[in-house]
Amino acid sequence: MNVLVIGNGGREHAIIRALKKSPRVGKIYAMKGNAGIGELAELVDVDYCDVKAVGDWVDAHKDVEYTVIAPDDPLALGLADELESRGHRVFGPDKKAAAIESSKAFAKELMKKYGIPTAKYEIFDRYEQALEYVRSAPLPVVLKADGLALGKGVLICSTEAEAEEGLKEIMLDRKFGAAGNKVVVEEFLEGPEVSVLAFTDGKTIVPMVTSCDHKRAFDGDKGLNTGGMGTFSPAPFYGEKCADEVMKKIMLPTMAAMNAEGRTFKGVLYFGLMKTKDGMKVIEYNSRFGDPETQVVLPMLKTDLLDIFEAVTDERLADIRIEWEEGACVCVVLASGGYPVKYEKGKVIEIGALDPDVFLYHAGTAVKDGKLVTAGGRVLGVSAKGATAEEAREKAYENVRKISFDGMHYRTDIGIKYRDIPRE
């Protein structure tokens, strides 16, 4: 079966690498892909946010039998709807279901309506009202741009001045564009965070191995929020008790709520969770694989990924047994100097001889004049597996040191947080 994968980052590289293992997968196309993806797939230069153009391309390429939509933007724009309306088989939720990520206000209202545990909040579409509210809100306070903002539209404000400036950036300066038409103001929760991705066909929901992301740019969770500077799997504190609580109080109720709202979700539903003193709570939903969580989750998957995707599409996920490897996986992201604010592209990347069992996932890379160069803020992800988290961590950093480009920076503390928290 020939497959088209939509997207051009490390997540898509990981998805394509996993699909390559399937004996049922033939040729893979990637739209638009990157330099690393180009080694595994034929790159297609079409704007994947132009849903009609994508539909026309798939129509014209009769050999493509299945399309996997990985990023949030095309899902929010209704690419799955467009392709399905033309008779094509697709993995990824439709536009109505993707609203669980594309509108934080919708997600919060959904959780409130159906009793799904989350932080207390208020929603504003007028700056003056939001400003009045944050001036009296307990500190710290969390500000979230309502729409999609590349994982950067969340501000944690410790002082009233920070909250006022954050509101100004979101609602007046339009730092995140139309994503800031509304703002969600949340109470600040404390506790360890965990990402739990799950396959669901609207009838069955199957969680993947857990992972922990590192959003802040610098060691010790300092600096600005990024799209993710690294991740590790599994979460050391997340045991059977947590998993049972999340399934009963969050996952199953979320699937049922989306069905009740006429927004049946079929694809990967991402649960960003926090373990608080009052139990597990939802921090955010995503409507697709996370990045860089995918780069530690899919290397641990034993089951054929295409079999899972098709089972979701055909609403027979209950018939598939999904198996995972034992052990751990750590991914360290190598970023351009200045990321996530201002950074230069086109820096030549030098890569030494990496260990054969280490996965080098390309995110922002390109080929220029025959040389591999940087082409984004997050450039590469070095993922390594091990029997333990420490073994995987050591292997990942050992191989990070074999890679260089001008301005390269990365966190040196990926994979160590939460290890002293008891497993429940």
VORO-530543 format. One record per residue: residue in one letter; x, y, z of N, C-alpha, C in turn. Coordinates in steps of 0.001 Angstrom, whole numbers, plus 500000, padded with zeros to 6 digits. Example, Ala and Ser with C-alpha at 12.3 -4.5 7.8 and 13.67 -1.06 7.14 Angstrom:
A513190494310507800512300495500507800513200496700507800/S512850497750507080513670498940507140512900500030507870/
// end
This chain:
M500840498798500000500000500000500000500873501249500000/N500599502178499091501325503443499052500634504459499957/V501434505211500707500915506085501758501458507498501582/L500607508494501826501015509899501885500995510333503342/V502101510915503805502170511462505160502275512980505061/I501357513668505722501317515124505713502132515649506883/G503091516569506598503881517191507658505356517214507326/N506125517974508094507534518133507743508476518213508935/G508087517633510078508926517726511263509425516399511783/G509963516446513009510465515237513641509378514209513892/R508192514682514222507054513769514429506779512961513166/E506747513660512024506462512985510765507588512022510381/H508819512402510687509952511502510430509777510211511232/A509344510356512502509136509182513353507982508317512838/I506916508959512385505775508211511839506202507437510587/I506926508104509699507356507458508457508318506311508752/R509211506517509683510154505451510048509412504225510584/A508360504468511398507561503363511931506773502680510816/L506222503463509896505475502875508780506379502032507881/K507628502437507746508581501708506904508795500273507376/K508538500039508661508713498690509208507609497740508756/S506479498307508307505341497467507930505583496791506590/P505414495473506523505562494781505239504465495138504247/R503409495803504734502288496177503869502477497542503216/V503452498286503683503661499632503144504610499586501954/G504181500189500846505021500273499662505748501602499627/K505362502437498682505997503743498544505355504735499510/I506195505614500072505692506665500948505978508021500308/Y504959508858500250505114510257499852505041511107501119/A505775512228501140505731513143502281505515514562501789/M504563515248502392504189516609502002504318517505503250/K505330518371503362506410518614502422507670517860502808/G507732517353504016508900516608504438510078517499504778/N511247516869504965512504517576505215513637516707504704/A514872517102504969516011516374504399516067514928504866/G515795514691506154515829513319506671514686512481506142/I513508513074506087512351512368505545512578512020504081/G513297512903503367513576512667501950514398511428501686/E515065510900502717515823509653502568514912508427502615/L513680508617503118512743507501503268511515507622502375/A511252508840501897510005509080501165510247510042500009/E509322510040499066509376511013497974508708512300498434/L509448513402498379508923514670498875507987515308497855/V506909515901498372505895516546497542505800518008497951/D506077518914497027506101520340497330504728520970497109/V503811520679498045502461521260498027502187521797499429/D501589522965499523501227523560500811500116522721501444/Y500436522021502527499442521110503091498330521830503852/C498439523143504002497333523910504581496355524396503508/D496683524153502254495767524433501146495001523151500874/V493859522991501562493173521697501542492720521303500142/K492314522270499328491891521936497964493076521447497141/A494226522099497284495418521692496531495859520281496917/V495760519972498210496108518620498655495130517609498069/G493846517948498122492839517055497549493063516822496074/D493402517878495345493666517744493907494868516846493657/W495913516992494493497124516175494324496798514693494561/V496059514413495618495718513015495922494821512438494826/D493895513245494337493054512804493219493899512392492020/A494944513176491762495776512958490576496744511791490736/H496986511368491978497935510270492226497159509047492697/K496674508304491731495795507164492003496488506068492809/D497833506085492820498554505033493546498526505248495057/V498157506449495517498093506713496957496787506151497513/E496917505177498405495748504496498939495363504935500352/Y496258505685501011496001506057502406496786507321502725/T496162508248503468496821509493503850496804509641505363/V497965509974505923498111510215507356498353511710507559/I497459512368508286497586513805508538498148513982509944/A499381514486510032500053514558511327499966515909512031/P500100517061511349500112518345512069498721518849512438/D498687519803513360497415520342513830496736521273512831/D497497522119512146496890523124511259495988522522510178/P496468521556509370495586521012508336494377520276508902/L494517519683510089493363519041510723492315520094511097/A492781521208511668491865522280512057491200522920510845/L491884522889509703491343523473508478490405522529507733/G490295521282508201489358520340507591489939519509506463/L491244519227506508491846518425505439491283517007505415/A491051516433506604490475515079506636489099515069505979/D488287516091506256486958516191505652487066516277504126/E488009517104503652488180517307502217488537516002501516/L489496515274502087489938514033501445488849512964501506/E488184512850502646487120511850502775485963512157501824/S485666513446501618484573513819500707484892513440499268/R486194513277498982486622512871497636486815511354497533/G486481510641498602486544509182498570487871508579498965/H488732509352499649490044508853500038490042508394501498/R490866507394501784491005506884503147492034507729503900/V491676508092505141492466509067505889492625508638507343/F493797508941507899493990508832509349494107510242509904/G493187510580510824493176511905511426491748512365511610/P491462513122512673490095513553512959489587514593511970/D488258514677511849487673515715511002487730517063511727/K487318518105511031487440519470511551486671519662512858/K485466519100512941484657519264514152485337518623515359/A485948517464515151486636516788516254487955517466516599/A488650517993515581489943518646515809489809519917516635/A488585520423516810488352521607517635488779521399519075/I488925520157519488489358519878520855490762520424521099/E491523520614520022492826521278520124492793522693519569/S492111522904518455492177524205517785491468525307518549/S490629524948519519489990525948520379490097525513521838/K490970526176522584491106525857524005489825526193524755/A489119527233524271487852527587524902486840526451524751/F486757525863523554485855524726523352486235523571524275/A487531523279524359487982522156525180487634522370526652/K487841523595527144487532523867528545486027523757528814/E485220524264527898483774524185528068483288522742528013/L483924521944527151483590520514527067483866519823528397/M485032520089528965485396519452530236484459519886531358/K484100521165531355483174521664532377481813520990532250/K481307520889531034479987520319530791479909518852531195/Y480995518104530950480955516663531178481737516221532418/G482125517172533255482742516833534532484112516204534429/I484883516588533431486241516070533264487200516983534022/P488008516442534951488820517292535839489861518139535099/T489847519447535369490779520389534760490898521603535671/A491778522526535311491959523740536110490744524655535974/K490452525418537039489398526430536970489820527499535964/Y488839528129535327489173529040534224488077530046533968/E488421531076533197487466532004532613487929532276531174/I486956532592530295487260532852528880486855534293528545/F487742534970527826487468536363527459487757536601525981/D486906537420525357487195537860523995487379539380523929/R487341540021525107487594541464525184488748541727526137/Y489695542500525675490913542762526447490604543422527790/E489723544395527795489448545147529021488888544237530113/Q488001543325529735487422542406530721488471541426531241/A489314540946530341490378540023530748491350540716531701/L491685541968531387492612542727532217492048542925533620/E490789543266533693490140543457535002490169542167535811/Y489954541037535115489926539744535814491311539363536354/V492351539482535517493678539034535968494205539912537092/R493736541149537189494196542034538266493705541582539633/S492682540740539641492161540230540914492358538725541073/A492921538080540043493087536620540070494270536226540954/P494184535068541621495310534581542412496524534333541508/L497716534590542043498959534376541302499664533131541808/P500425532444540941500591532663539500499278532410538749/V499196532939537534498028532719536692498504532276535312/V497703531463534641498085530922533325497218531564532251/L497861532096531209497164532679530068497361531776528860/K496267531463528166496355530608526978495644531266525806/A496380531479524702495721531901523466494773530785523048/D493582531142522643492536530151522346492915529207521215/G493511529740520149493771528943518955495148528308518927/L495530527802517735496807527118517561497950528129517516/A499015527844518285500132528784518376501478528063518436/L501592526926517711502857526188517624503405525798518996/G502496525535519946502927525117521276503480526227522135/K503373527487521663503998528601522393502984529577522974/G501695529301522813500670530253523218500227530141524658/V501079529604525536500759529464526951501771530268527758/L501274531180528607502144532022529424501821531793530892/I502839531488531684502675531348533132503200532628533763/C502306533369534403502633534705534897502684534703536424/S503834535088536982504032535057538441503606536344539121/T503549537451538356503184538736538933502050539363538129/E501409540358538734500337541059538039500872541759536796/A502083542313536904502695542999535761502931542031534602/E503399540817534911503614539804533871502288539424533217/A501246539296534022499933538929533484499399540023532566/E499572541278532963499115542383532134499875542432530815/E501183542226530881501996542230529665501637541043528777/G501389539880529392501006538700528631499693538901527892/L498706539487528562497431539772527909497612540723526734/K498459541735526940498728542706525876499336542002524668/E500318541113524911500970540380523813499961539543523036/I499078538852523764498138537936523114497014538681522395/M496390539633523101495139540215522599495304541524521839/L496334542302522171496530543592521496497661543538520479/D498828543011520906499971542943519981499820541819518974/R498882540893519236498590539766518332499828538919518079/K500577538660519146501811537876519024501553536513518394/F500388535938518653500034534623518109498939534723517048/G498778535904516471497813536105515406496387535873515862/A495592535258514987494174535026515270493961534077516442/A495004533332516827494899532449517990494547533236519246/G494852534536519246494597535368520409493285536123520375/N492372535755519489491050536398519466490315536200520787/K490558535059521399490051534790522743491231534371523605/V491087534553524905492108534087525825491437533310526954/V492069532214527347491620531429528491492543531773529662/V491953532205530765492716532520531979492454531400532977/E493521530690533347493376529496534195494081529673535530/E493586528911536508494317528818537764495606528030537517/F496625528333538283497909527644538172497864526371539004/L498108525240538358498147523957539056499595523535539287/E499819522769540327501171522285540612501195520766540631/G502311520207540137502484518771540122503237518331538885/P503680517088538841504390516576537658503454516425536468/E503968516697535275503177516597534049503530515335533273/V502556514831532537502767513642531713501929513767530448/S502476513300529352501738513237528085501309511795527861/V500021511602527650499519510262527339498767510348526015/L499386509816524966498747509764523653497915508495523581/A496808508561522855495932507390522763495362507267521361/F495306506046520862494578505759519629493098505616519991/T492235506204519173490802506012519402490047506036518078/D489026505181517998488153505169516816486753505660517156/G486614506274518349485314506762518790484527505735519581/K484965504477519530484309503402520279485245502827521345/T486510502738520970487555502171521822488664503197521947/I489305503257523111490450504143523279491589503345523913/V492770503397523297493913502604523743495108503531523979/P495503503733525247496640504612525517497958504012525062/M498882504874524659500243504462524306501112504537525564/V502382504210525452503292504381526578503367505876526900/T503559506187528158503583507578528598504907508256528236/S504887509595528278506116510350528037506046511677528778/C507199512323528948507288513619529616508050514581528728/D507422515693528400508002516707527522508730517762528356/H509647518479527714510365519596528326510120520821527446/K509182521668527840508775522801526997509730523991527079/R510309524231528240511141525417528404512459525277527645/A513010526415527232514177526411526346515462525955527026/F515574526180528344516862525950528992516754524989530176/D517906524516530634517983523580531752517203524105532962/G516693523153533736515961523527534938514613524145534658/D514079523893533459512797524469533045512815525992533131/K513900526580532621514034528033532549513827528494531106/G513551529789530946513428530350529604512016530264529055/L511894530638527790510594530699527137510064529317526783/N508742529235526613508130528012526114508557527777524666/T508767526534524316509125526143522952508136525086522478/G508377524565521289507585523436520816507955522140521500/G509041522153522292509513520957522993510999520754522778/M511780520722523859513236520604523768513740519193524045/G512814518287524259513215516906524506512139516187525293/T512245514879525324511229514096526023511787512735526391/F511092512071527307511516510716527673510294509871527994/S510457508581527862509371507634528101509937506402528808/P509212505849529786507907506265530303508047507280531433/A506907507877531859506892508773533010507119507932534267/P508142508249535069508493507379536197507427507288537288/F506584508315537423505604508324538508504254507743538106/Y504074507447536832502759507067536304502636505554536287/G501920505028537296501735503587537406500293503177537176/E499935502006537670498597501452537423497489502301538036/K497747502863539214496730503682539872496418504926539033/C497467505603538568497270506787537717496565506406536420/A497022505309535806496446504888534529494964504566534664/D494602503902535756493204503537535980492350504790536197/E492881505732536976492164506981537230491947507762535942/V493002507860535122492918508614533872491937507966532904/M491963506643532813491041505963531905489587506205532320/K489300506061533614487915506153534089487390507591534150/K488245508532534546487773509894534799488050510873533659/I488983510489532760489376511438531716489212510864530309/M489859509735530014489860509229528642488478508779528166/L487855507867528896486533507384528484485490508504528494/P485480509365529528484530510483529495484772511460528336/T486030511665527955486318512564526828485798511965525521/M486056510680525306485557510015524102484028510072524053/A483395509811525186481930509840525247481400511255525033/A482092512257525588481662513651525440481711514090523985/M482787513718523298482906514091521883481815513407521051/N481518512173521387480423511481520683479093512187520938/A478858512568522190477601513210522557477432514571521876/E478552515221521588478514516531520933478467516418519409/G478397515183518900478394514988517451479743515271516821/R480814515045517613482179515321517154483058514069517358/T482568512926516954483301511676517167484754511807516714/F485649511477517635487083511639517381487690510319516945/K488333510349515773489018509167515247490438509574514860/G491404509019515573492802509367515311493628509193516562/V494561510127516775495360510138518002494887511306518860/L494419510990520044494007512013521001495090512106522073/Y495620513299522214496752513555523113496216514189524395/F496547513596525530496146514125526820497372514680527539/G497423516005527698498453516621528520497908516702529933/L498516515965530862497948515786532201498897516262533291/M498320516583534444499114516914535622498594516121536816/K499530515603537583499169514893538809499174515904539950/T497990516347540361497872517354541407497521516699542738/K497479517517543781497087516987545095495632516509545095/D494880516977544101493468516575543985493244515526542908/G494312514918542437494186513879541423494657514336540055/M494518513480539063494948513778537708493989514770537056/K494574515787536384493758516796535711494293517061534303/V493390517475533421493763517771532036494318519190531945/I495518519309531401496121520608531116495757521043529700/E495823520097528772495473520404527380495165519111526633/Y494435519266525528494235518196524558494955518588523266/N495476517607522560495910517786521175495172516765520320/S495004517086519054494219516225518166495107515364517276/R496361515114517720497323514393516873498502513946517734/F499434513229517130500676512860517795501387514124518270/G502001514061519440502789515188519935504182515194519330/D504825516351519405506204516490518919506966517272519983/P507932516665520687508692515468520316508280514166521006/E507089514089521594506698512832522248506712511638521303/T506306511856520066506264510761519090507639510121518904/Q508685510933519065510050510455518826510556509519519924/V509815509410521053510167508399522057509092507324522172/V507880507635521727506783506662521838506845505628520708/L506924506089519461506881505133518347508091504198518289/P509297504603518721510383503616518750510110502428519678/M509167502578520617508837501503521549507672500632521063/L507087500985519918505921500249519405506345498962518694/K505733497857519064506018496575518426504993496242517334/T503762496709517493502680496397516558502824497208515274/D502395496634514158502433497303512859501593498588512919/L502231499738512685501533501020512798500430501166511755/L500656500680510543499619500780509521498388499978509914/D498583498809510526497445498012511000496614498812512003/I497294499539512896496582500344513898495830501480513221/F496517502195512321495875503313511623494597502862510911/E494691501765510184493517501301509436492404500827510359/A492778500245511491491756499814512451490999501017512999/V491703502123513204491051503350513658490107503871512578/T490600503948511354489781504433510242488510503605510082/D488633502284510229487504501372510007486697501085511273/E487036501768512361486327501626513640486331500183514151/R487495499558514097487650498204514631488918498105515489/L489185499193516224490380499234517065490344498150518137/A489156497783518578489021496753519612489579495409519154/D489714495221517835490202493947517303491723493861517232/I492403494990517512493863495035517394494508494953518771/R495524494101518888496301494032520134497561494873519947/I497680495943520698498809496861520550499845496546521631/E501071496261521183502134495846522105503304496827522061/W503976496926523220505081497873523376506318497167523922/E507478497683523599508725497149524135508895497562525595/E509650496767526327510040497137527683511189498139527594/G511486498803528707512626499716528732512206501166528621/A513139501994528149512917503434528116513486504034526838/C513060505273526547513568505992525381513690507469525739/V514774508103525297515024509516525563515327510218524246/C514736511398524047514994512207522851515484513590523266/V516629513998522759517194515320523011517084516139521725/V516461517308521813516287518174520643517471519126520513/L518018519212519306519105520148518994518469521328518263/A518605522518518834517918523694518316518892524738517792/S518366525624516956519148526733516421519369527788517501/G520517528450517450520804529519518389519757530611518315/G519216531006519470518186532034519505516773531505519565/Y516572530234519206515243529636519278514741529668520718/P513490530002521016512339530083520107512009531496519613/V512946532422519724512647533789519279513197534004517875/K514411534520517758514997534800516447516198533902516236/Y516275533287515066517397532398514779517696532428513282/E518924532048512950519338532013511551519206530595511005/K518997530508509701518928529220509017520136529069508101/G520280527870507535521341527639506561522684527277507148/K522736526942508439523988526532509072524302525078508703/V525522524821508278525922523465507868525953522545509089/I525366521370508944525289520386510033526331519295509801/E527160519069510806528157517990510760527691516846511660/I527636515635511106527182514468511864528228513378511786/G528716512949512966529694511870513019529029510514512921/A529757509470513229529229508105513162528395507815514402/L527089507836514228526194507575515350526045506080515590/D525718505712516822525466504307517125524326503799516241/P524427502573515751523425502061514807522015501967515375/D521876501870516691520538501746517282519993503078517786/V520636504180517389520160505519517752519368506089516578/F518246506713516878517393507299515832517673508797515754/L518020509280514576518224510708514360517031511232513568/Y516153511937514256514950512451513615515175513891513164/H514917514149511884515075515487511331513793516284511558/A513964517533511984512823518441512158512960519614511194/G513915520499511470514135521642510582515437521507509830/T515435520681508772516640520469507962516316520593506479/A517352520878505701517227520939504247518587520619503642/V518611520410502342519876520201501627520128521416500740/K521295522016500883521668523189500083523086522999499563/D523232523080498255524543522878497611525169521557498031/G524321520544498158524807519209498502525132519002499963/K524861519994500809525174519883502231523894519954503070/L523901519223504178522783519262505109522876520548505921/V521779521328505939521793522610506650520553522754507522/T520637523693508471519499523973509339518420524735508570/A517164524461508896516055525123508196514886525399509137/G515172525464510444514109525703511408514673525945512785/G513770526167513747514191526396515127514634525120515803/R513778524113515754514181522783516222514722522039515007/V515955521586515084516653521066513903516661519541513869/L517098518917514936517233517455514991516775516943516353/G516385515678516391516082515001517645516870513709517717/V517664513555518763518471512346518946517753511456519952/S517254510306519477516504509387520326517275508093520535/A517298507647521780518004506411522103517184505584523084/K517218504267522899516519503358523799517518502692524743/G516995502251525893517835501536526842516974500719527776/A517605499823528503516864499006529467516306499871530588/T517000500983530890516556501928531908516596503334531325/A515947504261532029515948505656531574517356506218531567/E518152505872532567519521506394532641520376505860531500/E520207504595531167520961504011530047520582504692528730/A519289504915528529518829505592527317519340507028527275/R519333507687528422519796509068528513521284509188528176/E522077508305528743523523508337528483523819508114527005/K523110507178526402523328506876524994522924508063524115/A521802508704524454521348509852523669522385510969523704/Y522864511329524887523821512436524989525187512080524415/E525558510827524506526808510376523893526784510640522388/N525614510452521771525487510665520334525208512125519978/V524592512869520883524425514313520677525790514963520458/R526778514503521224528118515098521140528830514815519823/K528245513981518978528825513686517668528249514582516570/I527368515506516963526682516375516002526995517832516316/S527171518648515280527443520070515529526960520936514369/F526571522148514702526341523207513724526441524533514468/D526740525589513753526949526894514350525717527343515126/G525902527656516421524804528129517253523981527028517901/M524305525773517671523522524662518207523401524743519726/H522186524587520225522025524516521674520996523447522016/Y521147522886523201520243521838523658520270521802525179/R519225521240525744519182521064527192520004519854527586/T520668519950528743521512518842529207520828518019530301/D519556518329530583518871517667531697517637516875531271/I517579516483530001516427515695529539516477514302530172/G515352513873530727515250512500531218515528512294532689/I515727513381533437516044513180534857514942513662535806/K514039514527535317513040515039536250512006513968536592/Y511428514117537749510358513258538287510857511896538771/R512160511618538647512591510254538981512512509961540479/D512392511008541311512285510789542765510834510769543243/I509895510945542319508480510922542702507995509471542728/P507350509048543810506896507653543910505946507278542760/R506084506062542297505232505553541225503920505066541812/E502811505522541217501498505106541706500638504611540553/
// end
